[in-house]
Amino acid sequence: MKKNLIRILAVIVSIFAFSRSLSFDYWKYKLFIKNDEIVFLEVDQDKIKTYQDLLNMKEFKGRPCLICVNTRFSYDFLQEETPHILKLHKNLNSSNINFIYTAIGLEDNTHDKMEWFIKMNELGLKGVHISLSDEFEEYFPLIIIKKDSANSESWNIPKYLIVDKNGVKTDTIYNFISKTNYLSEAIENKLKN
């Protein structure tokens, strides 16, 4: 009797310890995977080195695209931008336009990747989410570095790319939609044409 009680107690403690080892984030991650409107697309990092390589994928051909650039390092920006992006989804009939969200440098860090998945799910950013390699060639050349008279640098980092239905990048946008009154309308007009 005493041995059975010890065994039962050992099983209960083991189950409790195992359940505590699975974090809440893990379950949030699992829920992300099941959301059909938020798709995580695995790409061959050796073949996808530029935005043009990405746009040549069959998933994106024949439809205009709005690419939200490097969502990994800009969660605060995304939180402010989300209502504006969702309004674009609604106004543009998102079934006719590819909404693509990229993150650079997540492939080597499972925890950061999971955190990114969870954040995209929480924000409800419908579309295709793609993790790109740190060696992604086209991101860093898009950054504009300016020096002022005191030789101080300021970085202007791209926020969005607009791509026409032929896969041609037409605009690189360095402003936030939420901070610029006309930008949402300008993006809509570009993507409609």
Order of alpha helices (4+ residues) and beta strands (2+ residues): alpha-alpha-beta-alpha-beta-alpha-beta-alpha-beta-beta-beta-beta-beta-alpha
